[in-house]
Amino acid sequence: MTVFQGTSFSPDTIAMMTRALNEAVETLPEPVSSGHVQTLAKNIVDLTSQGERDPERLKLLALLALRSRT
């Protein structure tokens, strides 16, 4: 996937991003579509690439971005 080309994160940052993604997915109604999970993940990676490191903010901002797309 070229969208993330050149992006790298520390193991701690990846763990924080994973936590934010998992918590965001848990808030979605069942069944959760793979497209929604992919969109959340992309939003979290983009936000983290821009310097955001608060998992609660990552979760909230990713969910808001998802909501604005649907």
Phi, psi and omega in degrees: 000116185282345182300329183254012182303132178084358180267132175220149182224152177289161177303322179295320179292320178297319178298319180293320178294320178297317178299314180298317179296312181301317180292323178294315180298322180298336181276347183279147177289148177283148351281143180274126181279149178296330177296320178293319179296317180296320178295316177300314181299315179298316179300317180295317178297315179300313180296319179294321177298333179273359175111353180290133181230001179274114184299328178293318178293320178301314179300309182298312182293323177294318178294320178296318178296319178297315181298321182289339179275338185256000000 
